[in-house]
Amino acid sequence: MLYTWTFWILAVWFVVNVIWMWFVRDQENYQKTFAWINVVALIWGWWVYFGAAPVAALTGWLMAVNIANIVVAILQFYYGYSTNNASHNQTA
C-alpha cells in the first residue's frame, strides 16, 4: 500500500513540478525551493523503492519517476543557482 501511494503521489508531484518549473524558469527563488522539495521527494521515493514491499506492476514505473525527478532536480538547481541565469543579465 505504501508503495502504491508513494508512486501516485510522486507521479502527480512530477507533473506539477515540471509544469511549475516551466512557467517560473527565470525566478531563481522558486527554482531553488522546488529543487529542495524535489530532493525530499527523491529521498522518500528511493527509501520506499528499496525499503517497502514492492508492487510488481509499479516497480519499473517508480524507478522511472525517481530517475526523472533526479533530472528535474538537476535542472532546477542549475536554474536556481546559476550565475549565468537570464534574470542576472537583465538591466532595469
Order of alpha helices (4+ residues) and beta strands (2+ residues): alpha-alpha-alpha-alpha
